[in-house]
Amino acid sequence: MTYTPHQTHTVGRFALTPLTRPTACGRFAASLSMRSGRGPATHDRVYQFVPLFASPQAAARYGLAQGVAYARQRQDAEGR
């Protein structure tokens, strides 16, 4: 199972990298790497999403949109 990384975007303290992979049915799955911290304190979470998409670009857009929404919600909760 090979994931293709797409352009990384920074939202607040988070680095968001959408990941896509082709599925057996010919559609594309969306995932997201969400990193925060620096050096030995770096933390990376990878989220996988349920919907499948017709193109890797559509899957990447979905993953990034989910990450941006989460990062902004965290910023609001932390008062930043």
N, C-alpha and C positions, 0 to 999 in steps of 0.2 A: 504494500500500500504506500504509494508515493504522494506526498503532499507538495503542492506548488505554492511557495510564498509569493505574496503580492506586496506592493509598496507599503512600508511602515508609516504610520501616522502617529503624532504625539498629541494627546489630549490631557492637559494637566500633568500629573506625574506618571501617566501611563503611556507606554509605547504599544500601539496596536498593530498587529500584522495579520491581515486576513490570509487564510490558507484554503486551498481548494484541492479536491481530488476527484478523478472520474470514478463513477460507480459502474457496476456490471451492466446496468440497464442503459448506459450511455448518457446519463445525466451527471450532475456535479454536486458534491457535498460541500458544505461550508463549515469551516472551523475558524477559530480566532486565537492567536497567541496574545496574551495581555501581560506585559512585563512592567514591573515597578521596582524601585530601589537601585542601588549601585554596588558594584564590586561583590564581595561575599554576601551582601544582604539583598542581592537581586532575587526577586520572586517572579516566576513565570507560570501563569495558568493557561491551559489550553481548553477552550470550549468547543464542543461539537454541536451543531444544530440539526434539527430534524428535517426541515424541508429540503427537497432536491431541486436543482435549477437546470435550465436548458443550456447555460453557458458558464464557463469559469468566471467571467466578469460579473455575471449576475450573482453568483454564489459569493464572490469576494465583496461585492457591494453590500449584500445582506449581512455577512459577518462583520464588516466594518461598522455598519449602521447599528448593529446590536452592541458592539463594543463602545462606540461613541455615546450611545444612550446610557449605558452602564457607568462609564467614566464620568459623565456629567452628573448623573444621579449621586455618585460617590462624592464629587466635589461639592454639590449642594448640601449633602448630609454633613460634610466636614467643615462647612462654612467657608469655602475657598472661592 
